[in-house]
Amino acid sequence: MDSNQLDMKEWHWQMDMLQNIDVGLVVLDREYNIRMWNSFMENHSGLSPSHVVGKNLFKLFKEVPEAWFKRKTESVFLLKNRAFTTWEQRPCLFKFKNYRPITGIAAFMYQNITLIPLVSVDSTVNHIGIMIYDVTDMAVNKLRLELANDQLESMSRTDRLTQLFNRGYWEECLGQEYSRFKRAGQTCSLVMFDIDHFKKVNDTYGHQAGDVVIRLTADILVKNKRTTDIAGRYGGEEYAVILLDTSAQNAMTFTERLRKDIESQLVTHDGNNIKYTISLGIAELVSGMSDYKQWIVCADKALYEAKKGGRNQSVIYKPGQGDA
């Protein structure tokens, strides 16, 4: 066997290996016409080499972003440097369906891409190779982990009964808002409110009925607040809301709307009709407050005045209010 036959034999097994590796391999020329298309690409695209070789990449695969891809390949052609992109930067280059049983929840194949300059004998680069790696398993596992961590974080800051922020996380938000006020001096108001005669609801209708009332109050609160407002369950039947960029007088508009909405509700539980009301205290953040805890104290004093004045009303805190 002469050297030419040996070279052909070696070339044949090299091509066979490139065709059958579990990695996509595509060769493009300078006009982005496809020059090589291995078995991985054929199996996942459903297109054989005879259907794609000599055809323009962008005309065949509309999902490939032409402007982005050309920017990515320019350095490969001109500088003869490799280029990479991961699924986190762009989930995929070719939108192949995902058929893996373990990662079946993914609609498409996540891909890492390597772009390789193919240097000719005259040291020019007129072709590039694209290697496509199926990283669906890794991507889905990472996304699952991130989702689980997000859910755990959400659970750690959410009150289970009302789905509002729990007291710990809500107080963190209040502290941040107090710090923002110290830096920028932007107007902000705090509303504290609770359910009037809630013990009577529990004693008369039972704790399950009390839970229904607590949940309904939270739902009505969420319906009435803005997306920028920060609502939490402060404890038991008591709630707290941070109204960003809101004066005390404007906060009164919110509290009265909320109060009337709740007053109009009729809760039905185990055949019993339950009517209830709330009392609300408002405190606008001012420079004389030493910290966010004093802000809470002021709103709480206004709430106390609302209850002392007959309940089912909103009261704005005034300096000296509620002091002995």
Secondary structure, 3 states (H helix, E strand, C coil): CCHHHHHHHHHHHHHHHHHHCCCEEEEEECCCEEEEECHHHHHHHCCCHHHHCCCEHHHHCCCCCHHHHHHHHHHHHHHCCCEEECCCCCCCCCCCECCCCCCCCCCECCEEEEEEEEECCCCCEEEEEEEEEECHHHHHHHHHHHHHHHHHHHHHHECCCCCCECHHHHHHHHHHHHHHHHHHCCCEEEEEEEECCHHHHHHHHCHHHHHHHHHHHHHHHHHHCCCCCEEEEEECCEEEEEEECCCHHHHHHHHHHHHHHHHCCCEEECCEEECCCEEEEEEECCCCCCCHHHHHHHHHHHHHHHHHCCCCCEEECCCCCCCC
